[in-house]
Amino acid sequence: MRILVTGGSGYIGAHTVRRLQQDGSAVVVVDRVPPPAVLRPGVERFVEGDIRTPGLLDSVFADTPIDAVIHLAADKSVEASVADPGTYFSNNVGGTLALLQAMHRADVGTIVFSSTCAVYGTPDDVPVTEDSPVRPESPYGASKLMAEDIIDWYGRSHGLRHVALRYFNAAGAALEGDMGEDWADAKTLVPRVMKAALERSGPLTIFGNDYPTPDGTTIRDYVHVLDLADAHVLAVRALLRSSTSAILNLGTGVGTSVLELIEMTREVAGMSIPTEIGPRRPGDAVSLWADTTRAAAEISWRPQYTLRDIVETAWRWHTTHPDGASSATQTPSPAWPAQRTILRASNASA
């Protein structure tokens, strides 16, 4: 099986590429930057470029037979999308449309799409199901919902088999300690907490502490990047077995507040974390966590990693790679608990 991964050099993309390789798939990556060095020997082909570039995807499909596409190429910051909505609609919607047109011309009929819980906005009730109202509160969420709709119409008009995976908050790092999130421009909470703990930034800004939640801070569902990677493999398998398309939530079903995540990091790191209170950010939902019943039923996916696993793997990555993948300060310890790998393997083979 040969899979094209757009955005395969990014945080979730790189972990997904590794998981596909472990599953025995050949992987072709299209991205604006090369994959992490630890992945490059196993990538069958890398094409550097923007998927919106005329002819780029046509040449990829013409030169390399592709069985399915995993589409992760996108911009993903809620805050940045509010400041610059045009870029988000151009990249996220325009890129998806360019990909679908090229897939149709090449007669490639299977896609797994990286969507987001941001399509829900602030829900009336939690946990959120796939049938909850969609009312995004940021251009980022709106762009992903538009892309979902376009994919659905390609399914209706052209028989495209598709699964949209609505991620909740991706976090954590590889068990091997050799891949993780680059915190240089990270807007998400986990790398920002790590940066403050390691004194690589000023105090951590908590964006609002007056929300209607138990401790006044927003609540999110943090899901390990390795669980997300497993879900992509399972979704591709399911689509290639049948023509049933789906929208699936990917989360843990547990909500964690900003202060709870900071406290977990303090426990793992064994040090205090300086914080300051700032204003609320435009587009931030109050509370958001997932009901993942449908993902369990449709693709046999269940998250295997806990919040502590997320924080421990992220802490291990950031303390050994303080400036990203090219800045390793020590060889990662091999003493990571073996049972985590066993759990992960069990989930992947479900």
C-alpha positions as CSV (number, residue, x, y, z in Angstrom):
1,M,0.0,0.0,0.0
2,R,1.4,3.4,-1.0
3,I,0.1,6.5,0.8
4,L,0.5,10.1,-0.1
5,V,0.8,12.3,3.0
6,T,0.4,16.0,2.5
7,G,2.0,18.0,5.3
8,G,4.0,14.9,6.3
9,S,6.9,16.9,7.6
10,G,4.8,18.6,10.3
11,Y,4.2,17.6,13.9
12,I,1.3,15.2,13.4
13,G,2.4,14.4,9.9
14,A,5.8,13.1,10.9
15,H,4.4,10.8,13.6
16,T,1.8,9.6,11.1
17,V,4.5,8.9,8.5
18,R,6.4,6.8,11.0
19,R,3.3,4.9,12.0
20,L,2.5,4.1,8.3
21,Q,6.1,2.9,7.9
22,Q,5.7,0.6,10.9
23,D,2.5,-0.7,9.3
24,G,4.4,-1.6,6.2
25,S,3.1,1.1,3.9
26,A,5.2,2.9,1.3
27,V,5.0,6.7,2.0
28,V,5.2,9.7,-0.3
29,V,5.4,13.1,1.4
30,V,4.5,16.4,-0.1
31,D,5.4,19.4,2.1
32,R,7.0,22.8,1.9
33,V,9.8,21.6,4.2
34,P,11.7,18.3,4.3
35,P,10.6,15.6,6.8
36,P,12.6,15.3,10.0
37,A,16.0,13.6,9.4
38,V,15.1,10.5,11.4
39,L,12.3,9.8,8.9
40,R,14.0,10.5,5.6
41,P,15.6,7.1,5.0
42,G,12.1,5.5,5.2
43,V,10.3,8.0,3.0
44,E,9.9,6.5,-0.5
45,R,9.7,9.9,-2.1
46,F,9.7,13.5,-0.9
47,V,8.3,16.3,-3.0
48,E,9.1,19.8,-1.7
49,G,6.4,22.4,-2.6
50,D,3.0,23.9,-2.0
51,I,0.1,21.7,-2.9
52,R,-1.6,24.6,-4.5
53,T,1.2,25.0,-7.1
54,P,-0.3,24.2,-10.5
55,G,0.9,20.8,-11.8
56,L,2.8,19.8,-8.7
57,L,0.3,17.2,-7.5
58,D,-0.5,16.0,-11.1
59,S,3.1,15.1,-11.5
60,V,3.2,13.3,-8.2
61,F,0.2,11.2,-9.2
62,A,1.5,10.6,-12.7
63,D,4.9,9.4,-11.5
64,T,3.8,7.3,-8.5
65,P,0.8,5.1,-8.1
66,I,-1.1,6.1,-4.9
67,D,-3.7,4.0,-3.1
68,A,-4.9,6.6,-0.6
69,V,-4.1,10.2,0.6
70,I,-3.8,11.5,4.1
71,H,-4.2,15.3,4.0
72,L,-2.6,17.2,6.8
73,A,-1.2,20.2,5.0
74,A,-2.7,23.3,6.7
75,D,-2.2,26.3,8.9
76,K,-3.6,25.6,12.4
77,S,-3.5,28.6,14.8
78,V,-6.8,29.9,16.0
79,E,-5.2,33.2,17.0
80,A,-3.3,33.7,13.8
81,S,-6.4,32.9,11.7
82,V,-8.3,35.7,13.4
83,A,-5.5,38.1,12.6
84,D,-5.1,36.9,9.0
85,P,-8.2,35.0,7.8
86,G,-7.3,35.3,4.1
87,T,-4.2,33.2,4.5
88,Y,-6.1,30.5,6.3
89,F,-8.9,30.3,3.7
90,S,-6.3,30.3,0.9
91,N,-4.1,27.6,2.4
92,N,-6.6,25.4,4.1
93,V,-9.6,25.6,1.7
94,G,-7.6,26.3,-1.5
95,G,-5.1,23.6,-0.7
96,T,-7.8,21.0,-0.1
97,L,-9.6,21.9,-3.3
98,A,-6.4,21.7,-5.4
99,L,-5.7,18.3,-3.9
100,L,-9.2,17.0,-4.6
101,Q,-9.0,18.2,-8.2
102,A,-5.7,16.4,-8.7
103,M,-7.0,13.2,-7.0
104,H,-10.0,13.2,-9.3
105,R,-7.9,13.7,-12.4
106,A,-5.7,10.8,-11.3
107,D,-8.6,8.6,-10.3
108,V,-7.4,8.3,-6.6
109,G,-10.6,7.8,-4.6
110,T,-9.6,7.6,-0.9
111,I,-8.7,10.4,1.5
112,V,-8.3,10.8,5.2
113,F,-8.7,14.4,6.2
114,S,-7.1,16.2,9.2
115,S,-10.0,18.3,10.6
116,T,-10.4,19.8,14.0
117,C,-12.7,20.2,17.0
118,A,-12.6,23.9,16.3
119,V,-15.5,23.3,13.9
120,Y,-17.8,23.0,17.0
121,G,-17.0,26.4,18.5
122,T,-18.4,26.6,22.1
123,P,-20.8,23.6,22.3
124,D,-24.1,23.6,24.1
125,D,-23.2,20.3,25.9
126,V,-20.0,18.3,26.5
127,P,-18.8,15.8,25.6
128,V,-19.2,16.7,22.0
129,T,-20.5,14.2,19.5
130,E,-20.1,14.3,15.8
131,D,-23.8,15.3,15.6
132,S,-23.3,18.4,17.8
133,P,-23.9,21.7,16.0
134,V,-21.0,23.1,14.1
135,R,-20.5,26.8,14.5
136,P,-16.8,27.7,14.3
137,E,-15.7,30.8,16.1
138,S,-12.5,31.4,14.2
139,P,-11.4,31.5,10.5
140,Y,-9.3,28.4,11.3
141,G,-12.3,26.3,12.4
142,A,-14.4,27.8,9.5
143,S,-11.7,26.8,6.9
144,K,-11.6,23.2,8.2
145,L,-15.4,23.0,8.1
146,M,-15.4,24.3,4.5
147,A,-12.8,21.7,3.5
148,E,-15.0,19.0,5.1
149,D,-18.0,20.2,3.0
150,I,-16.0,20.2,-0.2
151,I,-14.7,16.7,0.5
152,D,-18.2,15.5,1.2
153,W,-19.5,17.0,-2.1
154,Y,-16.7,15.2,-4.0
155,G,-17.9,12.0,-2.3
156,R,-21.5,12.6,-3.5
157,S,-20.5,13.7,-7.0
158,H,-17.5,11.4,-7.7
159,G,-17.7,8.6,-5.2
160,L,-14.7,9.8,-3.1
161,R,-14.3,7.6,0.0
162,H,-13.4,9.8,2.9
163,V,-12.9,10.1,6.6
164,A,-12.6,13.4,8.4
165,L,-10.8,13.1,11.7
166,R,-11.8,16.0,14.0
167,Y,-8.7,16.2,16.3
168,F,-9.1,17.6,19.7
169,N,-5.8,19.0,21.2
170,A,-2.8,17.1,19.8
171,A,0.1,16.9,22.2
172,G,3.0,14.7,23.4
173,A,6.0,13.3,21.5
174,A,7.5,10.0,20.2
175,L,8.3,7.3,22.7
176,E,11.8,7.1,21.2
177,G,12.4,10.7,22.2
178,D,13.5,11.7,18.7
179,M,10.5,13.5,17.4
180,G,8.2,16.1,18.9
181,E,6.6,19.5,18.4
182,D,8.8,22.4,17.4
183,W,8.0,25.1,20.0
184,A,9.6,28.0,18.1
185,D,6.2,29.3,16.8
186,A,3.9,27.0,18.8
187,K,0.6,28.6,19.9
188,T,-0.7,25.5,21.7
189,L,-0.5,25.1,25.4
190,V,1.7,22.1,26.1
191,P,4.9,23.5,24.3
192,R,4.2,26.9,25.8
193,V,4.1,25.4,29.3
194,M,7.4,23.5,28.6
195,K,9.0,26.7,27.4
196,A,8.1,28.6,30.5
197,A,9.2,25.8,32.8
198,L,12.6,25.6,31.1
199,E,13.0,29.4,31.2
200,R,13.1,29.6,27.4
201,S,10.4,32.3,27.5
202,G,8.9,34.7,30.0
203,P,6.1,33.6,32.3
204,L,3.3,31.5,30.7
205,T,0.4,33.7,29.8
206,I,-2.9,32.2,30.8
207,F,-5.4,33.8,28.4
208,G,-8.3,34.5,30.8
209,N,-9.1,33.1,34.2
210,D,-12.7,34.2,34.4
211,Y,-14.4,31.6,32.2
212,P,-17.5,29.7,33.6
213,T,-15.4,26.6,34.5
214,P,-14.4,25.2,38.0
215,D,-11.1,27.1,38.1
216,G,-11.9,29.9,35.6
217,T,-9.6,28.6,32.8
218,T,-10.6,27.0,29.6
219,I,-11.0,23.2,29.3
220,R,-9.7,21.1,26.5
221,D,-9.3,17.4,25.5
222,Y,-5.6,16.6,25.1
223,V,-4.9,13.6,22.9
224,H,-1.5,12.0,22.3
225,V,0.0,12.5,18.9
226,L,0.8,8.7,18.7
227,D,-2.9,8.0,19.2
228,L,-3.7,10.3,16.4
229,A,-1.1,8.6,14.2
230,D,-2.7,5.3,14.9
231,A,-6.1,6.7,13.9
232,H,-4.9,7.6,10.5
233,V,-3.7,4.1,9.8
234,L,-6.9,2.6,11.0
235,A,-9.0,5.1,9.0
236,V,-7.1,4.2,5.8
237,R,-7.6,0.5,6.4
238,A,-11.3,1.0,7.0
239,L,-11.8,3.1,3.8
240,L,-9.9,0.6,1.6
241,R,-12.1,-2.2,3.0
242,S,-15.4,-0.5,2.4
243,S,-16.9,2.6,0.8
244,T,-18.4,4.0,4.0
245,S,-17.3,7.5,4.7
246,A,-17.4,9.1,8.1
247,I,-16.7,12.1,10.4
248,L,-14.9,11.0,13.6
249,N,-13.9,12.7,16.8
250,L,-10.4,12.0,18.1
251,G,-10.0,12.8,21.7
252,T,-9.8,11.1,25.1
253,G,-13.2,12.0,26.4
254,V,-11.6,13.8,29.4
255,G,-11.5,17.6,29.8
256,T,-8.4,19.2,31.3
257,S,-8.2,22.9,32.3
258,V,-5.2,25.1,31.7
259,L,-4.4,25.1,35.4
260,E,-4.7,21.3,35.6
261,L,-2.2,20.9,32.8
262,I,0.2,23.3,34.4
263,E,0.0,21.4,37.6
264,M,0.6,18.1,35.8
265,T,3.7,19.6,34.2
266,R,4.9,20.9,37.6
267,E,4.6,17.3,39.0
268,V,6.5,15.8,36.0
269,A,9.2,18.4,35.8
270,G,9.6,18.9,39.6
271,M,9.8,22.6,39.3
272,S,7.5,25.7,39.5
273,I,6.2,27.3,36.3
274,P,5.9,31.1,36.2
275,T,2.5,32.3,35.0
276,E,0.7,35.6,34.4
277,I,-2.9,36.3,33.6
278,G,-3.7,37.9,30.2
279,P,-6.9,38.8,28.4
280,R,-9.1,36.2,26.7
281,R,-8.1,35.3,23.1
282,P,-10.6,35.9,20.3
283,G,-12.0,32.6,19.1
284,D,-11.3,30.5,22.2
285,A,-14.1,28.1,23.2
286,V,-14.8,27.7,26.9
287,S,-15.0,23.9,27.3
288,L,-14.4,21.3,24.7
289,W,-13.9,17.6,25.0
290,A,-14.9,14.6,22.9
291,D,-17.2,11.7,22.7
292,T,-15.2,9.1,20.8
293,T,-17.8,6.4,20.6
294,R,-18.1,6.6,16.9
295,A,-14.4,6.3,16.3
296,A,-14.3,3.1,18.4
297,A,-17.2,1.7,16.4
298,E,-16.2,2.8,12.9
299,I,-12.4,2.2,12.9
300,S,-11.8,0.4,16.2
301,W,-9.8,3.3,17.6
302,R,-9.4,4.0,21.3
303,P,-6.9,6.3,22.8
304,Q,-4.1,4.5,24.8
305,Y,-2.2,7.4,26.3
306,T,-3.0,9.5,29.4
307,L,-2.4,13.2,30.2
308,R,0.6,12.2,32.2
309,D,2.0,10.2,29.2
310,I,1.5,13.4,27.1
311,V,3.4,15.6,29.5
312,E,6.2,13.1,30.2
313,T,6.9,12.5,26.5
314,A,6.7,16.2,25.7
315,W,9.0,17.0,28.6
316,R,11.5,14.4,27.5
317,W,11.5,15.7,24.0
318,H,11.8,19.4,24.9
319,T,14.5,18.9,27.5
320,T,16.7,16.9,25.0
321,H,15.8,19.1,22.0
322,P,15.5,22.6,23.3
323,D,15.7,24.2,19.8
324,G,14.0,21.5,17.8
325,A,15.1,18.3,16.0
326,S,18.5,19.6,15.1
327,S,19.5,20.5,18.7
328,A,19.7,17.2,20.6
329,T,21.6,17.7,23.8
330,Q,21.8,14.1,24.8
331,T,20.9,10.7,23.6
332,P,17.3,9.8,24.7
333,S,17.2,7.2,27.5
334,P,16.0,3.8,26.4
335,A,14.3,3.2,29.7
336,W,10.8,4.4,28.7
337,P,8.2,2.0,30.0
338,A,7.9,-1.0,27.7
339,Q,4.2,-1.4,28.4
340,R,3.4,1.9,26.5
341,T,4.7,0.4,23.3
342,I,2.7,-2.8,23.9
343,L,-0.5,-0.8,24.4
344,R,0.2,1.2,21.2
345,A,0.8,-1.9,19.2
346,S,-2.4,-3.4,20.5
347,N,-4.4,-0.4,19.5
348,A,-2.9,-0.3,16.0
349,S,-3.8,-3.9,15.3
350,A,-7.4,-3.6,16.4
